[in-house]
Amino acid sequence: MKTVKRIDGDYTISTVNDTDLFTIDSKTVEVTGNLEVKGNVTYINTENLNIEDALITVNRSANGVFAANGGMIVQKSSTAYAALVYNDTAGQWQFSSNTNAEGTSGTFNNMAAQGTTGTQGATGAQGTQGVVGAQGTDGTQGTTGTQGTTGAQGTQGIQGATGAQGTDGTQGTTGAQGTDGTAVAQGATGTQGTDGTQGTDGTQGTDGTQGIQGLTGTQGATGTQGTTGAQGTQGTAGPSTTINATDSDSGTYYPVMVSAAGSNQTATVSDGKLSFNATAGNLTVTGNFVGEATSAQYADLAENYTTDADYEPGTVVVLDGEKEITQSTDYASTHVAGVISTNPAYLMNSLEPDSLPVALAGRVPCKVIGPVNKGDILCTSYVAGHATVLGADDWRPGAMLGKALESCGEGQQVIEIIVTSC
């Protein structure tokens, strides 16, 4: 094979037979000007093809006769091809995942033009992955719809019934009766005074005058008083109805109970079921609390979870890290768990060591990145431990943390929110 190098002018390279090859053995071939290749087929065998032109023209005709279809064919295997072509008759871009090398067989589907965005429909089941179409241009941002009015306040539930009266404690036992003193003999009765003499009877006929009454004899002297019996011993004292109480802010105390209502009941103490720790201010019940209703000063329901650090109240946390929870660092994370509680109204899993209370529902102070408007839906943000407003296009199941109870300006703020994950 001969190698010819020309500096200028026209030069024609031709081969005798169709199977003959013309080879340029060079790392770089630079053509200054236009390169025209005539023939039925042009092959480019290279790993990477870089083209600086922004537009590539196909189906160009020198004689003014144009093919009805034009586009690109991708060879998937020795016999299988895929195509993306423009059908001039239909005036549509079409694609096929199974055609021949000429793009004349197989089923071609139209690529629909970009329409206006409709309302969000319900999410259907996940379909199989379709062929990725060409990237369309982005449409203009639609205007945000007006905020819907807040629904009316629901009516308050009826008052729960009052619990039944607890049974009275048992009556304390009565102290024993003291023994009676010894009885003494009755003093002797004085002697009977002598009767007066009988008056003489008057003569019969007219009744005589009544004789005068005889004098009553003198009263016999009263016998001496018997000595008083000795005093009986004092009976055992019954239970007292009053106690002496001392104010204390330390130590553990236990309530005194009786088994029934009434006086003289025996008091009992249980030191294993119910106690009050005055130092911590905690009332402890070992067992179940049974009742009709409870109330609390604070507002959130929380549960203790182990953490990888000691986070301050209001920090937004996610289910991640070396322990059960850690502070959030990503936007709209579906791992969101809740907010570190300030003062939980009800705390579950309270004895968990190395843990912090996480508010799962209810009102709680929360760190946010403003601006935030009252009623905005909140989610995690890129700022560690802070929430932010969830964009309308970013909603997905599990990303919602709660809703804002108040508004705030820009920057890092702390506001009241309702934790209501979904």
C-alpha positions as CSV (number, residue, x, y, z in Angstrom):
1,M,0.0,0.0,0.0
2,K,1.3,3.5,-0.9
3,T,1.1,6.6,1.3
4,V,0.7,10.0,-0.3
5,K,0.9,13.3,1.5
6,R,-0.3,16.5,-0.3
7,I,0.2,20.0,1.0
8,D,-2.4,21.9,-1.1
9,G,-4.7,21.6,-4.0
10,D,-7.4,19.0,-4.8
11,Y,-6.7,15.3,-4.2
12,T,-8.9,12.3,-5.0
13,I,-8.6,9.0,-3.3
14,S,-10.1,6.0,-5.0
15,T,-10.0,2.2,-4.8
16,V,-10.2,-0.3,-7.6
17,N,-12.5,-2.8,-5.9
18,D,-15.4,-2.3,-3.4
19,T,-13.4,-4.4,-0.9
20,D,-10.3,-2.4,-1.1
21,L,-9.5,-0.2,2.0
22,F,-7.9,3.2,2.2
23,T,-6.1,3.6,5.6
24,I,-4.6,6.7,7.3
25,D,-2.3,5.5,10.1
26,S,-2.1,8.6,12.2
27,K,-3.1,9.6,15.8
28,T,-4.8,12.8,14.6
29,V,-6.2,13.8,11.2
30,E,-7.2,17.4,10.8
31,V,-9.3,18.6,7.8
32,T,-9.4,22.3,7.4
33,G,-12.5,23.0,5.3
34,N,-15.4,20.8,4.3
35,L,-15.2,17.0,4.2
36,E,-17.6,15.3,1.7
37,V,-17.9,11.5,1.7
38,K,-20.0,10.0,-1.1
39,G,-21.3,6.5,-0.9
40,N,-24.2,4.3,0.3
41,V,-22.8,3.7,3.9
42,T,-20.4,5.6,6.1
43,Y,-19.1,3.8,9.2
44,I,-17.5,5.5,12.2
45,N,-15.8,3.0,14.5
46,T,-14.8,4.9,17.6
47,E,-15.4,4.8,21.4
48,N,-16.4,8.5,21.7
49,L,-17.7,10.8,19.0
50,N,-17.4,14.5,19.9
51,I,-19.3,17.1,17.7
52,E,-19.1,20.8,18.5
53,D,-22.1,21.8,16.3
54,A,-25.2,22.4,18.4
55,L,-27.5,21.0,15.6
56,I,-27.1,17.8,13.6
57,T,-29.0,17.7,10.2
58,V,-30.2,14.4,8.8
59,N,-32.3,13.6,5.7
60,R,-30.5,16.3,3.8
61,S,-31.1,16.1,0.0
62,A,-29.1,17.6,-2.8
63,N,-31.8,17.0,-5.4
64,G,-34.8,18.2,-3.3
65,V,-36.3,14.8,-2.7
66,F,-36.7,14.0,1.0
67,A,-37.6,10.8,2.8
68,A,-40.9,10.7,4.7
69,N,-39.2,9.6,7.9
70,G,-35.9,10.7,9.5
71,G,-34.3,10.2,12.9
72,M,-32.0,7.8,14.7
73,I,-31.7,4.0,14.9
74,V,-30.0,2.2,17.8
75,Q,-28.7,-1.4,17.3
76,K,-29.5,-3.4,20.4
77,S,-28.1,-6.8,19.2
78,S,-27.2,-8.5,15.9
79,T,-30.9,-8.5,14.9
80,A,-32.7,-6.1,17.2
81,Y,-33.0,-2.3,16.8
82,A,-34.7,0.6,18.5
83,A,-35.6,3.9,16.7
84,L,-36.6,7.5,17.4
85,V,-37.9,9.1,14.1
86,Y,-39.9,12.0,12.9
87,N,-42.9,10.9,10.8
88,D,-43.6,13.7,8.3
89,T,-46.9,12.3,7.2
90,A,-48.3,12.2,10.8
91,G,-46.4,15.3,11.9
92,Q,-45.3,13.5,15.0
93,W,-42.1,12.3,16.7
94,Q,-42.4,8.5,17.1
95,F,-40.4,5.8,18.9
96,S,-40.1,2.1,18.7
97,S,-38.3,-0.4,20.9
98,N,-38.3,-3.2,18.3
99,T,-37.7,-2.4,14.6
100,N,-35.4,-3.4,11.8
101,A,-32.1,-1.8,10.6
102,E,-34.1,0.4,8.2
103,G,-36.7,1.5,10.8
104,T,-39.6,0.2,8.6
105,S,-41.0,-2.6,10.8
106,G,-42.3,-2.9,14.4
107,T,-44.8,-0.7,16.3
108,F,-44.2,3.1,16.5
109,N,-45.8,5.1,19.3
110,N,-46.4,8.9,19.0
111,M,-44.7,11.2,21.5
112,A,-47.4,13.5,22.7
113,A,-46.8,17.3,22.9
114,Q,-46.4,18.8,26.4
115,G,-49.9,19.8,27.6
116,T,-50.9,21.9,30.6
117,T,-50.5,20.3,34.0
118,G,-53.8,18.8,35.2
119,T,-54.9,18.3,38.8
120,Q,-53.0,15.8,40.8
121,G,-54.7,12.4,40.4
122,A,-54.5,9.5,42.8
123,T,-51.2,7.6,42.6
124,G,-51.7,4.4,40.6
125,A,-49.8,1.1,40.9
126,Q,-46.2,1.2,39.8
127,G,-46.0,0.3,36.1
128,T,-43.0,-1.2,34.3
129,Q,-40.2,1.1,33.3
130,G,-40.9,2.6,29.9
131,V,-38.4,3.8,27.4
132,V,-37.0,7.2,28.4
133,G,-38.1,9.8,25.9
134,A,-36.1,12.9,24.9
135,Q,-36.0,15.7,27.6
136,G,-38.7,18.3,26.8
137,T,-38.3,21.9,27.6
138,D,-39.5,23.0,31.1
139,G,-42.9,24.6,31.2
140,T,-43.4,27.9,33.0
141,Q,-44.1,27.7,36.8
142,G,-47.8,27.7,37.5
143,T,-49.2,30.2,40.0
144,T,-49.8,29.0,43.5
145,G,-53.5,28.4,44.4
146,T,-55.1,30.5,47.1
147,Q,-55.0,29.2,50.6
148,G,-58.2,27.3,51.5
149,T,-60.3,28.6,54.4
150,T,-59.8,26.9,57.8
151,G,-62.6,24.5,58.7
152,A,-65.0,25.4,61.5
153,Q,-64.1,24.4,65.1
154,G,-65.6,21.0,66.0
155,T,-68.0,21.0,68.9
156,Q,-66.7,20.0,72.3
157,G,-67.3,16.4,73.5
158,I,-69.7,15.8,76.4
159,Q,-68.4,15.7,79.9
160,G,-67.3,12.2,81.0
161,A,-69.3,10.6,83.8
162,T,-67.9,10.9,87.4
163,G,-66.2,7.8,88.7
164,A,-68.0,5.7,91.4
165,Q,-67.3,6.5,95.1
166,G,-64.4,4.3,96.4
167,T,-65.3,1.9,99.3
168,D,-64.6,3.1,102.9
169,G,-61.8,1.6,104.9
170,T,-62.6,-1.0,107.6
171,Q,-63.5,0.2,111.2
172,G,-60.6,0.0,113.6
173,T,-61.1,-2.4,116.6
174,T,-62.6,-1.0,119.8
175,G,-60.4,-0.9,122.9
176,A,-61.1,-3.4,125.7
177,Q,-63.7,-2.3,128.5
178,G,-62.0,-1.4,131.8
179,T,-63.0,-3.6,134.8
180,D,-65.7,-2.4,137.2
181,G,-64.9,-1.3,140.7
182,T,-65.8,-3.6,143.7
183,A,-69.4,-3.1,145.0
184,V,-69.8,-2.3,148.8
185,A,-72.7,-3.4,151.1
186,Q,-75.8,-1.1,151.4
187,G,-75.8,0.9,154.6
188,A,-78.4,-0.3,157.3
189,T,-81.9,1.4,157.4
190,G,-82.6,3.5,160.4
191,T,-85.2,2.2,163.1
192,Q,-88.9,3.0,162.7
193,G,-90.1,5.8,164.8
194,T,-92.8,4.9,167.5
195,D,-96.5,5.6,166.7
196,G,-98.3,8.2,168.6
197,T,-101.0,7.1,171.2
198,Q,-104.6,6.4,170.0
199,G,-107.0,9.1,171.0
200,T,-110.1,8.1,173.1
201,D,-113.4,7.4,171.3
202,G,-116.1,10.0,171.6
203,T,-119.5,9.2,172.9
204,Q,-121.9,7.6,170.5
205,G,-124.5,9.8,169.1
206,T,-123.3,12.7,167.4
207,D,-120.0,12.2,166.2
208,G,-117.4,13.6,168.4
209,T,-114.7,15.8,167.1
210,Q,-111.8,14.1,165.4
211,G,-109.0,13.4,167.6
212,I,-105.7,15.1,166.7
213,Q,-103.2,13.2,164.7
214,G,-100.5,11.4,166.6
215,L,-97.0,12.8,166.1
216,T,-94.7,11.0,163.5
217,G,-91.8,9.2,165.0
218,T,-88.4,10.7,164.3
219,Q,-86.4,9.5,161.2
220,G,-83.9,6.7,161.8
221,A,-80.3,7.8,161.2
222,T,-78.8,7.0,157.6
223,G,-76.2,4.2,157.5
224,T,-72.7,5.1,156.6
225,Q,-71.6,5.3,152.9
226,G,-69.7,2.2,151.6
227,T,-66.1,2.7,150.3
228,T,-65.7,3.4,146.5
229,G,-64.3,0.4,144.4
230,A,-60.8,0.7,142.9
231,Q,-60.5,2.3,139.4
232,G,-60.5,-0.2,136.5
233,T,-57.4,-0.3,134.1
234,Q,-57.6,2.0,131.0
235,G,-58.8,0.2,127.8
236,T,-56.6,0.2,124.6
237,A,-57.0,3.5,122.7
238,G,-59.0,3.4,119.5
239,P,-57.7,4.9,116.2
240,S,-57.2,8.7,116.1
241,T,-59.2,10.9,113.7
242,T,-56.4,13.5,113.5
243,I,-52.7,13.4,112.5
244,N,-49.7,15.6,112.8
245,A,-48.2,16.5,109.3
246,T,-44.7,17.8,108.5
247,D,-43.8,19.6,105.3
248,S,-40.9,17.9,103.4
249,D,-39.4,18.3,99.9
250,S,-37.2,15.2,100.0
251,G,-37.5,11.5,100.5
252,T,-40.0,8.8,99.4
253,Y,-43.4,8.6,101.1
254,Y,-46.3,6.0,101.0
255,P,-50.1,6.7,101.4
256,V,-52.0,5.3,104.5
257,M,-55.1,3.3,103.5
258,V,-58.2,1.8,105.3
259,S,-60.3,-1.1,104.0
260,A,-63.7,0.2,104.7
261,A,-65.6,3.4,105.9
262,G,-66.5,4.0,109.5
263,S,-64.8,4.7,112.8
264,N,-62.1,2.6,114.5
265,Q,-60.6,1.3,111.2
266,T,-57.1,-0.2,111.0
267,A,-54.7,1.8,108.8
268,T,-52.4,0.0,106.4
269,V,-49.4,1.0,104.2
270,S,-48.2,-0.6,100.9
271,D,-44.6,0.4,100.2
272,G,-44.3,-1.5,96.9
273,K,-47.3,-0.4,94.7
274,L,-47.9,3.3,95.3
275,S,-45.3,5.9,96.4
276,F,-44.4,9.6,96.1
277,N,-40.8,10.8,95.6
278,A,-40.8,14.4,97.1
279,T,-37.3,15.1,95.8
280,A,-38.2,14.5,92.1
281,G,-41.9,15.3,92.5
282,N,-42.9,11.9,91.0
283,L,-45.9,9.8,91.9
284,T,-45.1,6.1,91.1
285,V,-47.7,3.4,90.6
286,T,-46.5,-0.2,90.1
287,G,-49.3,-1.7,88.0
288,N,-52.1,-0.2,85.9
289,F,-53.9,3.1,86.4
290,V,-57.7,2.6,85.9
291,G,-60.0,5.5,85.5
292,E,-62.4,7.3,83.2
293,A,-60.3,10.4,82.3
294,T,-57.0,12.2,82.9
295,S,-55.8,15.7,82.3
296,A,-52.4,17.4,82.2
297,Q,-50.9,20.9,82.2
298,Y,-48.6,20.2,79.2
299,A,-49.6,19.4,75.6
300,D,-47.6,16.7,73.8
301,L,-47.5,12.9,73.8
302,A,-43.8,11.7,73.9
303,E,-41.7,8.5,74.1
304,N,-38.1,8.1,75.1
305,Y,-35.6,7.0,72.4
306,T,-31.8,6.5,72.6
307,T,-29.8,9.3,71.0
308,D,-26.2,9.7,69.7
309,A,-26.0,13.2,71.4
310,D,-27.7,15.3,74.1
311,Y,-30.0,17.5,71.9
312,E,-31.8,20.5,73.3
313,P,-35.7,20.7,73.3
314,G,-37.2,21.8,70.0
315,T,-34.6,19.8,67.9
316,V,-36.0,17.9,64.9
317,V,-34.8,14.3,64.9
318,V,-34.9,11.3,62.4
319,L,-34.6,7.6,62.7
320,D,-31.0,7.3,61.8
321,G,-27.4,7.3,63.2
322,E,-25.6,4.9,65.6
323,K,-28.5,5.0,68.1
324,E,-32.3,5.1,67.5
325,I,-32.5,8.8,66.6
326,T,-30.2,11.6,65.5
327,Q,-30.8,15.3,64.4
328,S,-32.1,15.8,60.9
329,T,-29.8,17.1,58.1
330,D,-31.7,16.5,54.8
331,Y,-34.7,18.2,53.3
332,A,-38.1,16.4,53.4
333,S,-36.7,13.2,54.9
334,T,-39.1,10.3,55.2
335,H,-37.1,9.1,58.3
336,V,-38.5,12.0,60.4
337,A,-39.4,10.9,63.9
338,G,-40.6,14.0,65.7
339,V,-39.3,16.9,67.9
340,I,-37.3,16.7,71.2
341,S,-40.1,17.6,73.8
342,T,-39.7,20.4,76.3
343,N,-42.3,19.2,78.9
344,P,-44.3,16.1,77.8
345,A,-47.8,15.8,79.1
346,Y,-47.5,12.0,78.9
347,L,-44.2,10.2,78.6
348,M,-43.9,6.6,77.4
349,N,-40.9,4.3,77.9
350,S,-39.8,6.6,80.7
351,L,-37.1,4.2,82.2
352,E,-35.1,3.9,78.9
353,P,-31.4,4.9,79.8
354,D,-29.4,7.4,77.7
355,S,-32.6,8.6,75.9
356,L,-34.5,11.8,75.2
357,P,-38.3,12.4,75.0
358,V,-39.5,12.7,71.4
359,A,-42.9,14.4,70.8
360,L,-44.9,12.1,68.6
361,A,-48.2,14.1,68.7
362,G,-49.6,17.4,70.1
363,R,-48.3,20.9,70.6
364,V,-44.5,21.4,71.1
365,P,-41.9,24.2,70.6
366,C,-39.8,23.5,67.4
367,K,-36.7,25.0,65.7
368,V,-37.6,26.2,62.2
369,I,-36.0,28.1,59.2
370,G,-38.3,31.0,58.3
371,P,-40.3,32.5,56.8
372,V,-43.2,30.3,58.1
373,N,-46.9,31.2,58.0
374,K,-49.5,29.8,60.5
375,G,-50.9,26.6,59.0
376,D,-47.9,25.8,56.8
377,I,-47.0,22.1,56.4
378,L,-43.5,21.5,57.8
379,C,-40.8,18.9,57.1
380,T,-37.0,18.5,57.8
381,S,-34.5,20.9,56.3
382,Y,-30.8,21.0,55.3
383,V,-30.1,23.0,58.5
384,A,-29.4,20.4,61.2
385,G,-32.2,19.9,63.7
386,H,-34.5,22.5,62.0
387,A,-37.8,22.2,60.2
388,T,-38.9,24.2,57.1
389,V,-42.0,24.7,54.9
390,L,-42.7,21.6,52.7
391,G,-43.0,22.6,49.0
392,A,-46.2,21.6,47.2
393,D,-44.2,19.6,44.6
394,D,-42.0,17.9,47.3
395,W,-44.8,16.1,49.2
396,R,-44.4,12.4,49.6
397,P,-45.7,9.9,52.2
398,G,-43.8,10.0,55.4
399,A,-42.1,13.5,54.8
400,M,-44.6,15.6,56.9
401,L,-43.6,16.6,60.4
402,G,-46.5,18.7,61.4
403,K,-48.2,22.2,60.9
404,A,-47.2,25.6,62.2
405,L,-49.3,27.1,65.0
406,E,-47.8,30.6,64.5
407,S,-45.9,32.6,61.8
408,C,-42.3,33.9,61.9
409,G,-39.8,35.8,59.8
410,E,-36.7,34.7,58.0
411,G,-33.8,32.9,59.6
412,Q,-33.6,30.4,62.5
413,Q,-36.6,30.7,64.8
414,V,-38.5,28.7,67.5
415,I,-42.3,28.5,67.1
416,E,-45.1,26.4,68.4
417,I,-46.2,23.6,66.0
418,I,-48.6,20.6,66.0
419,V,-46.7,17.3,65.5
420,T,-49.0,15.3,63.2
421,S,-46.8,13.0,61.1
422,C,-48.3,11.2,58.1
